Amino acid sequence: MTMSPPELFKCLADETRVRIVLLVARESELCVCELTEALEVSQPKISRHLAQLRACQLLEDRRQGQWVYYRLHPQLPEWARAVVKVTGQANTDWLMETAGRLAQMGDRPTRVARCGQLT
């Protein structure tokens, strides 16, 4: 996969998409209901942003029964993965409230590891 810096930053040019990517990177995998709860945004809006992030190839999805889980695309270039990681580490305060709502969420879906582990 090839991705240029302008493509990455264009994909992340929306606060909701940035929060989604940083949360997914932090948690390894999240489903739509978890993102809806954490971001306090409607399901259709979350789904629209997830579709854009999949189109940019920042995220990849997988189905498990009724759930669809999202994770960073495994072929995301290392430099782009590093940008996401450093951004998350440097902005924990900015993401704290959102991550806190996720942590407080009850009845989170149970994940079954694909091939024995989540990546």
Secondary structure, 3 states (H helix, E strand, C coil): CCCCHHHHHHHCCCHHHHHHHHHHHHHCCEEHHHHHHHHCCCHHHHHHHHHHHHHCCCEEEEEECCEEEEEECCCCCHHHHHHHHHHHHHCHHHHHHHHHHHHHCCCCCCCCCHHHCCC
